[in-house]
Amino acid sequence: MTDFYIVDTHTLLWYLDTDKRLGKRAAEILSDRSARFLLPAIALAEALFILEKGREQYAISERKMLASVRADSRIRVVALSQRILDLTLKCKAIDEMHDRQIVATTLLAEEAGFNTAILTRDANITQSGLVACVW
């Protein structure tokens, strides 16, 4: 049984925007009222930045995204910490800094004894083999 699912940047965007790119299993989990989620602050910040830049079209606004995250009691936003930065050193198989921090957040939860999986289709994360991924 998974204690916490870690929410990746595009997973958050696609879920809140009801985008068809969201994986079927990820959508089922995100719709499960009993599921619990950890949202790395870096993933939330990156999603807000993507909305701000407007390079992709999303119906959701930055304010609506923040309000949705705040209103969902299943979501805990995890701040970037020194321990997460330390754990990024185990994530060198992952090319992007943001993704390293998301995986390091997962490793932090596992270090605390929780069963976790990242909701992601990011090839670099899934191919790293560092953590369980669901899509």
A tleap script that builds the chain and sets N, CA, C and O, in Angstrom:
source leaprc.protein.ff14SB
mol = sequence {
  NMET THR ASP PHE TYR ILE VAL ASP THR HIE
  THR LEU LEU TRP TYR LEU ASP THR ASP LYS
  ARG LEU GLY LYS ARG ALA ALA GLU ILE LEU
  SER ASP ARG SER ALA ARG PHE LEU LEU PRO
  ALA ILE ALA LEU ALA GLU ALA LEU PHE ILE
  LEU GLU LYS GLY ARG GLU GLN TYR ALA ILE
  SER GLU ARG LYS MET LEU ALA SER VAL ARG
  ALA ASP SER ARG ILE ARG VAL VAL ALA LEU
  SER GLN ARG ILE LEU ASP LEU THR LEU LYS
  CYS LYS ALA ILE ASP GLU MET HIE ASP ARG
  GLN ILE VAL ALA THR THR LEU LEU ALA GLU
  GLU ALA GLY PHE ASN THR ALA ILE LEU THR
  ARG ASP ALA ASN ILE THR GLN SER GLY LEU
  VAL ALA CYS VAL CTRP
}
set mol.1.N position { 0.833 -1.186 0.000 }
set mol.1.CA position { 0.000 0.000 0.000 }
set mol.1.C position { 0.881 1.254 0.000 }
set mol.1.O position { 1.882 1.319 0.714 }
set mol.2.N position { 0.507 2.220 -0.786 }
set mol.2.CA position { 1.261 3.472 -0.867 }
set mol.2.C position { 0.709 4.453 0.156 }
set mol.2.O position { -0.491 4.728 0.184 }
set mol.3.N position { 1.604 4.982 1.002 }
set mol.3.CA position { 1.189 5.961 2.009 }
set mol.3.C position { 0.992 7.347 1.391 }
set mol.3.O position { 0.026 8.049 1.688 }
set mol.4.N position { 1.933 7.718 0.526 }
set mol.4.CA position { 1.881 9.031 -0.117 }
set mol.4.C position { 2.271 8.907 -1.580 }
set mol.4.O position { 3.199 8.180 -1.934 }
set mol.5.N position { 1.550 9.621 -2.415 }
set mol.5.CA position { 1.942 9.802 -3.808 }
set mol.5.C position { 2.554 11.187 -3.922 }
set mol.5.O position { 2.009 12.163 -3.407 }
set mol.6.N position { 3.682 11.262 -4.597 }
set mol.6.CA position { 4.342 12.538 -4.825 }
set mol.6.C position { 3.874 13.045 -6.179 }
set mol.6.O position { 3.879 12.309 -7.166 }
set mol.7.N position { 3.472 14.302 -6.216 }
set mol.7.CA position { 2.890 14.885 -7.416 }
set mol.7.C position { 3.952 15.670 -8.180 }
set mol.7.O position { 4.548 16.610 -7.654 }
set mol.8.N position { 4.174 15.272 -9.417 }
set mol.8.CA position { 5.117 15.933 -10.312 }
set mol.8.C position { 4.462 17.185 -10.907 }
set mol.8.O position { 3.242 17.340 -10.855 }
set mol.9.N position { 5.272 18.063 -11.464 }
set mol.9.CA position { 4.815 19.342 -12.012 }
set mol.9.C position { 3.708 19.190 -13.046 }
set mol.9.O position { 2.627 19.759 -12.893 }
set mol.10.N position { 3.976 18.428 -14.092 }
set mol.10.CA position { 2.973 18.310 -15.153 }
set mol.10.C position { 1.766 17.487 -14.698 }
set mol.10.O position { 0.657 17.701 -15.189 }
set mol.11.N position { 1.960 16.577 -13.793 }
set mol.11.CA position { 0.834 15.841 -13.233 }
set mol.11.C position { -0.132 16.813 -12.567 }
set mol.11.O position { -1.343 16.728 -12.769 }
set mol.12.N position { 0.402 17.729 -11.779 }
set mol.12.CA position { -0.431 18.741 -11.121 }
set mol.12.C position { -1.160 19.596 -12.148 }
set mol.12.O position { -2.371 19.790 -12.045 }
set mol.13.N position { -0.447 20.100 -13.120 }
set mol.13.CA position { -1.060 20.939 -14.160 }
set mol.13.C position { -2.160 20.184 -14.903 }
set mol.13.O position { -3.270 20.690 -15.061 }
set mol.14.N position { -1.851 18.992 -15.348 }
set mol.14.CA position { -2.797 18.236 -16.158 }
set mol.14.C position { -4.012 17.796 -15.351 }
set mol.14.O position { -5.120 17.743 -15.884 }
set mol.15.N position { -3.821 17.484 -14.085 }
set mol.15.CA position { -4.956 17.097 -13.243 }
set mol.15.C position { -5.897 18.283 -13.033 }
set mol.15.O position { -7.103 18.169 -13.251 }
set mol.16.N position { -5.349 19.413 -12.612 }
set mol.16.CA position { -6.188 20.573 -12.313 }
set mol.16.C position { -6.810 21.176 -13.568 }
set mol.16.O position { -7.843 21.842 -13.493 }
set mol.17.N position { -6.191 20.946 -14.710 }
set mol.17.CA position { -6.693 21.482 -15.972 }
set mol.17.C position { -7.511 20.440 -16.737 }
set mol.17.O position { -7.950 20.699 -17.858 }
set mol.18.N position { -7.718 19.267 -16.140 }
set mol.18.CA position { -8.407 18.131 -16.777 }
set mol.18.C position { -7.885 17.872 -18.192 }
set mol.18.O position { -8.652 17.741 -19.146 }
set mol.19.N position { -6.588 17.806 -18.292 }
set mol.19.CA position { -5.895 17.594 -19.565 }
set mol.19.C position { -5.855 16.102 -19.880 }
set mol.19.O position { -5.601 15.282 -18.997 }
set mol.20.N position { -6.102 15.757 -21.126 }
set mol.20.CA position { -6.131 14.352 -21.546 }
set mol.20.C position { -4.762 13.686 -21.516 }
set mol.20.O position { -4.675 12.465 -21.642 }
set mol.21.N position { -3.705 14.449 -21.352 }
set mol.21.CA position { -2.376 13.854 -21.274 }
set mol.21.C position { -2.124 13.151 -19.938 }
set mol.21.O position { -1.181 12.370 -19.815 }
set mol.22.N position { -2.964 13.426 -18.945 }
set mol.22.CA position { -2.817 12.783 -17.643 }
set mol.22.C position { -3.054 11.284 -17.795 }
set mol.22.O position { -4.052 10.862 -18.379 }
set mol.23.N position { -2.136 10.488 -17.270 }
set mol.23.CA position { -2.255 9.039 -17.344 }
set mol.23.C position { -3.496 8.530 -16.629 }
set mol.23.O position { -3.940 9.114 -15.640 }
set mol.24.N position { -4.053 7.433 -17.140 }
set mol.24.CA position { -5.294 6.879 -16.583 }
set mol.24.C position { -5.142 6.512 -15.112 }
set mol.24.O position { -5.981 6.875 -14.288 }
set mol.25.N position { -4.082 5.798 -14.788 }
set mol.25.CA position { -3.879 5.371 -13.386 }
set mol.25.C position { -3.628 6.585 -12.490 }
set mol.25.O position { -4.135 6.640 -11.370 }
set mol.26.N position { -2.851 7.556 -12.972 }
set mol.26.CA position { -2.601 8.772 -12.190 }
set mol.26.C position { -3.919 9.514 -11.940 }
set mol.26.O position { -4.148 10.005 -10.835 }
set mol.27.N position { -4.774 9.599 -12.941 }
set mol.27.CA position { -6.070 10.268 -12.791 }
set mol.27.C position { -6.940 9.554 -11.751 }
set mol.27.O position { -7.608 10.196 -10.940 }
set mol.28.N position { -6.922 8.238 -11.788 }
set mol.28.CA position { -7.700 7.467 -10.808 }
set mol.28.C position { -7.218 7.754 -9.387 }
set mol.28.O position { -8.022 7.968 -8.481 }
set mol.29.N position { -5.910 7.756 -9.206 }
set mol.29.CA position { -5.338 7.997 -7.876 }
set mol.29.C position { -5.659 9.413 -7.413 }
set mol.29.O position { -6.052 9.615 -6.264 }
set mol.30.N position { -5.494 10.399 -8.303 }
set mol.30.CA position { -5.762 11.790 -7.935 }
set mol.30.C position { -7.239 12.026 -7.623 }
set mol.30.O position { -7.573 12.963 -6.898 }
set mol.31.N position { -8.116 11.195 -8.156 }
set mol.31.CA position { -9.556 11.315 -7.892 }
set mol.31.C position { -9.990 10.548 -6.648 }
set mol.31.O position { -11.121 10.703 -6.187 }
set mol.32.N position { -9.111 9.732 -6.108 }
set mol.32.CA position { -9.413 8.917 -4.927 }
set mol.32.C position { -9.397 9.812 -3.683 }
set mol.32.O position { -8.356 10.359 -3.320 }
set mol.33.N position { -10.532 9.954 -3.048 }
set mol.33.CA position { -10.641 10.845 -1.880 }
set mol.33.C position { -9.862 10.328 -0.672 }
set mol.33.O position { -9.649 11.078 0.280 }
set mol.34.N position { -9.435 9.074 -0.689 }
set mol.34.CA position { -8.667 8.548 0.442 }
set mol.34.C position { -7.157 8.604 0.208 }
set mol.34.O position { -6.380 8.337 1.124 }
set mol.35.N position { -6.741 8.944 -1.000 }
set mol.35.CA position { -5.298 9.030 -1.304 }
set mol.35.C position { -4.697 10.263 -0.635 }
set mol.35.O position { -5.372 11.269 -0.415 }
set mol.36.N position { -3.409 10.154 -0.320 }
set mol.36.CA position { -2.691 11.284 0.288 }
set mol.36.C position { -1.513 11.650 -0.608 }
set mol.36.O position { -0.866 10.786 -1.200 }
set mol.37.N position { -1.251 12.960 -0.692 }
set mol.37.CA position { -0.254 13.456 -1.631 }
set mol.37.C position { 0.751 14.383 -0.969 }
set mol.37.O position { 0.423 15.172 -0.083 }
set mol.38.N position { 1.985 14.257 -1.432 }
set mol.38.CA position { 3.030 15.218 -1.097 }
set mol.38.C position { 3.323 15.994 -2.371 }
set mol.38.O position { 3.571 15.405 -3.423 }
set mol.39.N position { 3.296 17.296 -2.275 }
set mol.39.CA position { 3.567 18.165 -3.409 }
set mol.39.C position { 4.832 18.949 -3.103 }
set mol.39.O position { 4.803 19.879 -2.298 }
set mol.40.N position { 5.946 18.584 -3.737 }
set mol.40.CA position { 7.173 19.344 -3.507 }
set mol.40.C position { 6.954 20.808 -3.891 }
set mol.40.O position { 6.395 21.104 -4.946 }
set mol.41.N position { 7.396 21.712 -3.033 }
set mol.41.CA position { 7.234 23.147 -3.315 }
set mol.41.C position { 7.833 23.504 -4.666 }
set mol.41.O position { 7.312 24.378 -5.358 }
set mol.42.N position { 8.918 22.841 -5.051 }
set mol.42.CA position { 9.547 23.126 -6.341 }
set mol.42.C position { 8.614 22.758 -7.491 }
set mol.42.O position { 8.614 23.444 -8.514 }
set mol.43.N position { 7.821 21.699 -7.357 }
set mol.43.CA position { 6.872 21.309 -8.404 }
set mol.43.C position { 5.755 22.344 -8.513 }
set mol.43.O position { 5.339 22.703 -9.615 }
set mol.44.N position { 5.275 22.817 -7.375 }
set mol.44.CA position { 4.247 23.854 -7.380 }
set mol.44.C position { 4.791 25.146 -7.993 }
set mol.44.O position { 4.119 25.782 -8.804 }
set mol.45.N position { 5.995 25.526 -7.606 }
set mol.45.CA position { 6.604 26.741 -8.154 }
set mol.45.C position { 6.811 26.618 -9.667 }
set mol.45.O position { 6.567 27.568 -10.411 }
set mol.46.N position { 7.257 25.459 -10.109 }
set mol.46.CA position { 7.480 25.249 -11.539 }
set mol.46.C position { 6.146 25.301 -12.305 }
set mol.46.O position { 6.086 25.863 -13.398 }
set mol.47.N position { 5.097 24.726 -11.747 }
set mol.47.CA position { 3.780 24.771 -12.389 }
set mol.47.C position { 3.276 26.209 -12.498 }
set mol.47.O position { 2.741 26.607 -13.532 }
set mol.48.N position { 3.446 26.977 -11.440 }
set mol.48.CA position { 3.040 28.385 -11.479 }
set mol.48.C position { 3.835 29.158 -12.526 }
set mol.48.O position { 3.285 30.014 -13.219 }
set mol.49.N position { 5.113 28.861 -12.640 }
set mol.49.CA position { 5.976 29.518 -13.626 }
set mol.49.C position { 5.524 29.181 -15.047 }
set mol.49.O position { 5.497 30.049 -15.919 }
set mol.50.N position { 5.172 27.919 -15.271 }
set mol.50.CA position { 4.679 27.498 -16.585 }
set mol.50.C position { 3.400 28.259 -16.940 }
set mol.50.O position { 3.241 28.720 -18.070 }
set mol.51.N position { 2.487 28.388 -15.968 }
set mol.51.CA position { 1.256 29.138 -16.221 }
set mol.51.C position { 1.550 30.611 -16.500 }
set mol.51.O position { 0.961 31.216 -17.396 }
set mol.52.N position { 2.457 31.169 -15.728 }
set mol.52.CA position { 2.817 32.581 -15.906 }
set mol.52.C position { 3.393 32.853 -17.291 }
set mol.52.O position { 3.049 33.850 -17.926 }
set mol.53.N position { 4.257 31.977 -17.752 }
set mol.53.CA position { 4.914 32.183 -19.047 }
set mol.53.C position { 3.963 31.957 -20.217 }
set mol.53.O position { 4.163 32.519 -21.293 }
set mol.54.N position { 2.940 31.148 -20.019 }
set mol.54.CA position { 1.926 30.944 -21.042 }
set mol.54.C position { 2.407 30.291 -22.324 }
set mol.54.O position { 1.804 30.488 -23.379 }
set mol.55.N position { 3.478 29.520 -22.254 }
set mol.55.CA position { 3.982 28.834 -23.454 }
set mol.55.C position { 3.055 27.714 -23.904 }
set mol.55.O position { 3.003 27.371 -25.085 }
set mol.56.N position { 2.328 27.152 -22.952 }
set mol.56.CA position { 1.302 26.156 -23.245 }
set mol.56.C position { -0.026 26.744 -22.782 }
set mol.56.O position { -0.066 27.535 -21.840 }
set mol.57.N position { -1.098 26.360 -23.438 }
set mol.57.CA position { -2.417 26.878 -23.091 }
set mol.57.C position { -3.067 26.017 -22.008 }
set mol.57.O position { -3.270 24.816 -22.187 }
set mol.58.N position { -3.382 26.646 -20.902 }
set mol.58.CA position { -4.102 25.998 -19.817 }
set mol.58.C position { -5.287 26.863 -19.443 }
set mol.58.O position { -5.200 28.090 -19.473 }
set mol.59.N position { -6.392 26.230 -19.090 }
set mol.59.CA position { -7.584 26.968 -18.683 }
set mol.59.C position { -7.470 27.457 -17.240 }
set mol.59.O position { -8.144 28.410 -16.848 }
set mol.60.N position { -6.624 26.808 -16.461 }
set mol.60.CA position { -6.493 27.165 -15.049 }
set mol.60.C position { -5.536 28.353 -14.893 }
set mol.60.O position { -4.538 28.460 -15.606 }
set mol.61.N position { -5.859 29.231 -13.959 }
set mol.61.CA position { -4.991 30.378 -13.668 }
set mol.61.C position { -4.078 30.042 -12.490 }
set mol.61.O position { -4.275 29.046 -11.794 }
set mol.62.N position { -3.088 30.887 -12.288 }
set mol.62.CA position { -2.183 30.689 -11.151 }
set mol.62.C position { -2.950 30.753 -9.832 }
set mol.62.O position { -2.743 29.924 -8.946 }
set mol.63.N position { -3.835 31.740 -9.707 }
set mol.63.CA position { -4.624 31.897 -8.468 }
set mol.63.C position { -5.516 30.679 -8.220 }
set mol.63.O position { -5.626 30.199 -7.092 }
set mol.64.N position { -6.146 30.190 -9.278 }
set mol.64.CA position { -7.020 29.022 -9.142 }
set mol.64.C position { -6.208 27.797 -8.740 }
set mol.64.O position { -6.660 26.988 -7.930 }
set mol.65.N position { -5.005 27.658 -9.306 }
set mol.65.CA position { -4.159 26.527 -8.933 }
set mol.65.C position { -3.816 26.585 -7.446 }
set mol.65.O position { -3.952 25.590 -6.735 }
set mol.66.N position { -3.377 27.738 -6.983 }
set mol.66.CA position { -3.029 27.871 -5.568 }
set mol.66.C position { -4.238 27.613 -4.678 }
set mol.66.O position { -4.123 26.949 -3.648 }
set mol.67.N position { -5.395 28.136 -5.073 }
set mol.67.CA position { -6.610 27.933 -4.290 }
set mol.67.C position { -6.990 26.450 -4.260 }
set mol.67.O position { -7.413 25.941 -3.222 }
set mol.68.N position { -6.845 25.768 -5.376 }
set mol.68.CA position { -7.170 24.340 -5.440 }
set mol.68.C position { -6.248 23.522 -4.546 }
set mol.68.O position { -6.698 22.611 -3.851 }
set mol.69.N position { -4.973 23.841 -4.564 }
set mol.69.CA position { -4.007 23.121 -3.716 }
set mol.69.C position { -4.310 23.380 -2.242 }
set mol.69.O position { -4.313 22.452 -1.434 }
set mol.70.N position { -4.562 24.636 -1.895 }
set mol.70.CA position { -4.881 24.972 -0.495 }
set mol.70.C position { -6.160 24.287 -0.010 }
set mol.70.O position { -6.248 23.866 1.143 }
set mol.71.N position { -7.144 24.179 -0.897 }
set mol.71.CA position { -8.445 23.634 -0.517 }
set mol.71.C position { -8.459 22.111 -0.404 }
set mol.71.O position { -9.372 21.546 0.199 }
set mol.72.N position { -7.474 21.452 -0.967 }
set mol.72.CA position { -7.453 19.988 -0.983 }
set mol.72.C position { -6.699 19.474 0.250 }
set mol.72.O position { -5.471 19.530 0.305 }
set mol.73.N position { -7.443 18.980 1.223 }
set mol.73.CA position { -6.836 18.531 2.485 }
set mol.73.C position { -5.960 17.298 2.315 }
set mol.73.O position { -5.231 16.928 3.235 }
set mol.74.N position { -6.020 16.659 1.155 }
set mol.74.CA position { -5.198 15.470 0.907 }
set mol.74.C position { -3.762 15.840 0.554 }
set mol.74.O position { -2.874 14.987 0.591 }
set mol.75.N position { -3.527 17.113 0.210 }
set mol.75.CA position { -2.221 17.553 -0.284 }
set mol.75.C position { -1.436 18.252 0.817 }
set mol.75.O position { -1.945 19.140 1.501 }
set mol.76.N position { -0.191 17.831 0.971 }
set mol.76.CA position { 0.763 18.521 1.850 }
set mol.76.C position { 1.882 19.063 0.972 }
set mol.76.O position { 2.545 18.303 0.266 }
set mol.77.N position { 2.091 20.365 1.014 }
set mol.77.CA position { 3.198 20.961 0.271 }
set mol.77.C position { 4.455 20.780 1.109 }
set mol.77.O position { 4.479 21.118 2.292 }
set mol.78.N position { 5.501 20.244 0.484 }
set mol.78.CA position { 6.759 19.961 1.180 }
set mol.78.C position { 7.780 21.015 0.778 }
set mol.78.O position { 8.153 21.119 -0.391 }
set mol.79.N position { 8.225 21.788 1.749 }
set mol.79.CA position { 9.193 22.852 1.501 }
set mol.79.C position { 10.556 22.268 1.138 }
set mol.79.O position { 10.920 21.173 1.566 }
set mol.80.N position { 11.287 23.023 0.346 }
set mol.80.CA position { 12.667 22.647 0.030 }
set mol.80.C position { 13.495 22.810 1.299 }
set mol.80.O position { 13.476 23.865 1.933 }
set mol.81.N position { 14.216 21.766 1.660 }
set mol.81.CA position { 14.996 21.785 2.896 }
set mol.81.C position { 16.440 21.378 2.612 }
set mol.81.O position { 16.776 20.916 1.521 }
set mol.82.N position { 17.273 21.561 3.616 }
set mol.82.CA position { 18.667 21.137 3.487 }
set mol.82.C position { 18.756 19.638 3.250 }
set mol.82.O position { 19.595 19.184 2.472 }
set mol.83.N position { 17.897 18.860 3.913 }
set mol.83.CA position { 17.935 17.400 3.734 }
set mol.83.C position { 17.558 17.011 2.311 }
set mol.83.O position { 18.158 16.103 1.737 }
set mol.84.N position { 16.567 17.693 1.734 }
set mol.84.CA position { 16.207 17.420 0.340 }
set mol.84.C position { 17.384 17.748 -0.564 }
set mol.84.O position { 17.683 16.990 -1.487 }
set mol.85.N position { 18.049 18.855 -0.314 }
set mol.85.CA position { 19.227 19.201 -1.113 }
set mol.85.C position { 20.314 18.145 -0.960 }
set mol.85.O position { 20.967 17.784 -1.939 }
set mol.86.N position { 20.513 17.647 0.257 }
set mol.86.CA position { 21.488 16.575 0.464 }
set mol.86.C position { 21.120 15.342 -0.361 }
set mol.86.O position { 21.984 14.713 -0.973 }
set mol.87.N position { 19.837 15.006 -0.368 }
set mol.87.CA position { 19.378 13.813 -1.091 }
set mol.87.C position { 19.458 13.962 -2.608 }
set mol.87.O position { 19.475 12.962 -3.325 }
set mol.88.N position { 19.507 15.198 -3.105 }
set mol.88.CA position { 19.658 15.372 -4.554 }
set mol.88.C position { 20.985 14.803 -5.035 }
set mol.88.O position { 21.129 14.493 -6.218 }
set mol.89.N position { 21.946 14.663 -4.147 }
set mol.89.CA position { 23.243 14.099 -4.528 }
set mol.89.C position { 23.120 12.626 -4.926 }
set mol.89.O position { 23.991 12.089 -5.611 }
set mol.90.N position { 22.026 11.971 -4.491 }
set mol.90.CA position { 21.775 10.580 -4.886 }
set mol.90.C position { 21.040 10.504 -6.223 }
set mol.90.O position { 20.781 9.412 -6.728 }
set mol.91.N position { 20.707 11.650 -6.793 }
set mol.91.CA position { 19.831 11.713 -7.971 }
set mol.91.C position { 20.555 12.173 -9.229 }
set mol.91.O position { 19.935 12.756 -10.118 }
set mol.92.N position { 21.828 11.925 -9.314 }
set mol.92.CA position { 22.602 12.415 -10.462 }
set mol.92.C position { 22.234 11.745 -11.777 }
set mol.92.O position { 22.629 12.214 -12.844 }
set mol.93.N position { 21.481 10.654 -11.711 }
set mol.93.CA position { 21.001 10.013 -12.941 }
set mol.93.C position { 19.900 10.841 -13.601 }
set mol.93.O position { 19.509 10.578 -14.738 }
set mol.94.N position { 19.414 11.830 -12.885 }
set mol.94.CA position { 18.337 12.698 -13.390 }
set mol.94.C position { 18.956 14.019 -13.816 }
set mol.94.O position { 19.678 14.659 -13.051 }
set mol.95.N position { 18.660 14.418 -15.054 }
set mol.95.CA position { 19.313 15.584 -15.645 }
set mol.95.C position { 18.846 16.929 -15.087 }
set mol.95.O position { 19.664 17.827 -14.890 }
set mol.96.N position { 17.562 17.079 -14.834 }
set mol.96.CA position { 17.055 18.391 -14.469 }
set mol.96.C position { 17.008 18.599 -12.961 }
set mol.96.O position { 16.627 17.703 -12.208 }
set mol.97.N position { 17.402 19.801 -12.532 }
set mol.97.CA position { 17.444 20.155 -11.118 }
set mol.97.C position { 16.088 19.994 -10.442 }
set mol.97.O position { 16.007 19.424 -9.354 }
set mol.98.N position { 15.012 20.490 -11.074 }
set mol.98.CA position { 13.678 20.412 -10.473 }
set mol.98.C position { 13.283 18.954 -10.244 }
set mol.98.O position { 12.753 18.600 -9.190 }
set mol.99.N position { 13.545 18.123 -11.235 }
set mol.99.CA position { 13.194 16.706 -11.109 }
set mol.99.C position { 14.016 16.028 -10.020 }
set mol.99.O position { 13.510 15.157 -9.312 }
set mol.100.N position { 15.258 16.414 -9.882 }
set mol.100.CA position { 16.077 15.865 -8.785 }
set mol.100.C position { 15.458 16.185 -7.437 }
set mol.100.O position { 15.418 15.337 -6.546 }
set mol.101.N position { 14.975 17.408 -7.290 }
set mol.101.CA position { 14.379 17.811 -6.012 }
set mol.101.C position { 13.058 17.085 -5.758 }
set mol.101.O position { 12.733 16.767 -4.614 }
set mol.102.N position { 12.306 16.826 -6.811 }
set mol.102.CA position { 11.063 16.073 -6.664 }
set mol.102.C position { 11.377 14.641 -6.227 }
set mol.102.O position { 10.733 14.111 -5.323 }
set mol.103.N position { 12.355 14.024 -6.861 }
set mol.103.CA position { 12.758 12.668 -6.470 }
set mol.103.C position { 13.352 12.677 -5.063 }
set mol.103.O position { 13.090 11.763 -4.281 }
set mol.104.N position { 14.139 13.683 -4.732 }
set mol.104.CA position { 14.716 13.777 -3.386 }
set mol.104.C position { 13.624 13.920 -2.329 }
set mol.104.O position { 13.771 13.408 -1.219 }
set mol.105.N position { 12.544 14.601 -2.656 }
set mol.105.CA position { 11.407 14.699 -1.730 }
set mol.105.C position { 10.818 13.307 -1.491 }
set mol.105.O position { 10.433 12.969 -0.372 }
set mol.106.N position { 10.755 12.514 -2.547 }
set mol.106.CA position { 10.281 11.139 -2.426 }
set mol.106.C position { 11.223 10.332 -1.535 }
set mol.106.O position { 10.773 9.591 -0.662 }
set mol.107.N position { 12.514 10.475 -1.754 }
set mol.107.CA position { 13.499 9.765 -0.932 }
set mol.107.C position { 13.398 10.178 0.536 }
set mol.107.O position { 13.579 9.347 1.427 }
set mol.108.N position { 13.112 11.454 0.793 }
set mol.108.CA position { 12.942 11.935 2.164 }
set mol.108.C position { 11.755 11.241 2.831 }
set mol.108.O position { 11.843 10.823 3.986 }
set mol.109.N position { 10.651 11.121 2.103 }
set mol.109.CA position { 9.474 10.437 2.654 }
set mol.109.C position { 9.781 8.967 2.914 }
set mol.109.O position { 9.350 8.410 3.924 }
set mol.110.N position { 10.523 8.340 2.011 }
set mol.110.CA position { 10.904 6.938 2.206 }
set mol.110.C position { 11.846 6.791 3.397 }
set mol.110.O position { 11.761 5.821 4.151 }
set mol.111.N position { 12.735 7.750 3.557 }
set mol.111.CA position { 13.653 7.758 4.698 }
set mol.111.C position { 12.866 7.811 6.013 }
set mol.111.O position { 13.298 7.260 7.026 }
set mol.112.N position { 11.719 8.472 5.986 }
set mol.112.CA position { 10.861 8.589 7.173 }
set mol.112.C position { 9.980 7.359 7.365 }
set mol.112.O position { 9.186 7.308 8.305 }
set mol.113.N position { 10.115 6.358 6.476 }
set mol.113.CA position { 9.397 5.101 6.632 }
set mol.113.C position { 8.099 4.984 5.859 }
set mol.113.O position { 7.340 4.041 6.081 }
set mol.114.N position { 7.820 5.921 4.950 }
set mol.114.CA position { 6.587 5.866 4.172 }
set mol.114.C position { 6.800 5.136 2.850 }
set mol.114.O position { 7.870 5.217 2.246 }
set mol.115.N position { 5.769 4.423 2.411 }
set mol.115.CA position { 5.755 3.831 1.068 }
set mol.115.C position { 5.277 4.912 0.116 }
set mol.115.O position { 4.246 5.543 0.352 }
set mol.116.N position { 6.026 5.127 -0.965 }
set mol.116.CA position { 5.718 6.232 -1.860 }
set mol.116.C position { 5.797 5.806 -3.318 }
set mol.116.O position { 6.327 4.748 -3.654 }
set mol.117.N position { 5.257 6.658 -4.164 }
set mol.117.CA position { 5.418 6.550 -5.608 }
set mol.117.C position { 5.181 7.940 -6.182 }
set mol.117.O position { 4.347 8.695 -5.685 }
set mol.118.N position { 5.919 8.267 -7.227 }
set mol.118.CA position { 5.726 9.548 -7.901 }
set mol.118.C position { 4.707 9.360 -9.023 }
set mol.118.O position { 4.774 8.393 -9.783 }
set mol.119.N position { 3.777 10.286 -9.114 }
set mol.119.CA position { 2.838 10.318 -10.227 }
set mol.119.C position { 3.502 11.117 -11.340 }
set mol.119.O position { 3.472 12.347 -11.339 }
set mol.120.N position { 4.108 10.396 -12.297 }
set mol.120.CA position { 4.855 11.063 -13.360 }
set mol.120.C position { 4.966 10.179 -14.587 }
set mol.120.O position { 4.918 8.951 -14.507 }
set mol.121.N position { 5.116 10.841 -15.723 }
set mol.121.CA position { 5.470 10.123 -16.946 }
set mol.121.C position { 6.843 10.577 -17.433 }
set mol.121.O position { 7.299 10.163 -18.498 }
set mol.122.N position { 7.494 11.425 -16.651 }
set mol.122.CA position { 8.806 11.950 -17.018 }
set mol.122.C position { 9.787 10.800 -17.222 }
set mol.122.O position { 10.084 10.050 -16.292 }
set mol.123.N position { 10.284 10.671 -18.444 }
set mol.123.CA position { 11.158 9.540 -18.796 }
set mol.123.C position { 12.438 9.529 -17.980 }
set mol.123.O position { 12.919 8.464 -17.594 }
set mol.124.N position { 12.991 10.694 -17.714 }
set mol.124.CA position { 14.243 10.759 -16.966 }
set mol.124.C position { 14.057 10.232 -15.543 }
set mol.124.O position { 14.927 9.544 -15.009 }
set mol.125.N position { 12.923 10.558 -14.939 }
set mol.125.CA position { 12.632 10.066 -13.587 }
set mol.125.C position { 12.348 8.575 -13.621 }
set mol.125.O position { 12.914 7.818 -12.831 }
set mol.126.N position { 11.480 8.145 -14.523 }
set mol.126.CA position { 11.093 6.731 -14.550 }
set mol.126.C position { 12.278 5.829 -14.899 }
set mol.126.O position { 12.414 4.741 -14.340 }
set mol.127.N position { 13.121 6.269 -15.806 }
set mol.127.CA position { 14.262 5.455 -16.223 }
set mol.127.C position { 15.403 5.465 -15.215 }
set mol.127.O position { 16.300 4.625 -15.288 }
set mol.128.N position { 15.379 6.416 -14.267 }
set mol.128.CA position { 16.456 6.461 -13.268 }
set mol.128.C position { 16.404 5.257 -12.335 }
set mol.128.O position { 17.438 4.837 -11.815 }
set mol.129.N position { 15.215 4.694 -12.115 }
set mol.129.CA position { 15.077 3.553 -11.229 }
set mol.129.C position { 15.243 3.897 -9.753 }
set mol.129.O position { 15.339 2.996 -8.919 }
set mol.130.N position { 15.277 5.174 -9.420 }
set mol.130.CA position { 15.512 5.591 -8.041 }
set mol.130.C position { 14.280 5.440 -7.155 }
set mol.130.O position { 14.396 5.178 -5.958 }
set mol.131.N position { 13.099 5.608 -7.750 }
set mol.131.CA position { 11.860 5.551 -6.982 }
set mol.131.C position { 10.766 4.912 -7.836 }
set mol.131.O position { 10.881 4.832 -9.059 }
set mol.132.N position { 9.717 4.465 -7.177 }
set mol.132.CA position { 8.563 3.898 -7.891 }
set mol.132.C position { 7.803 5.025 -8.588 }
set mol.132.O position { 7.643 6.114 -8.037 }
set mol.133.N position { 7.343 4.752 -9.792 }
set mol.133.CA position { 6.583 5.737 -10.565 }
set mol.133.C position { 5.274 5.111 -11.028 }
set mol.133.O position { 5.216 3.924 -11.347 }
set mol.134.N position { 4.236 5.922 -11.058 }
set mol.134.CA position { 2.913 5.487 -11.514 }
set mol.134.C position { 2.450 6.470 -12.560 }
set mol.134.O position { 2.618 7.680 -12.406 }
set mol.135.N position { 1.870 5.956 -13.618 }
set mol.135.CA position { 1.297 6.822 -14.628 }
set mol.135.C position { 0.010 6.234 -15.158 }
set mol.135.O position { -0.628 6.827 -16.028 }
savepdb mol mol.pdb
quit
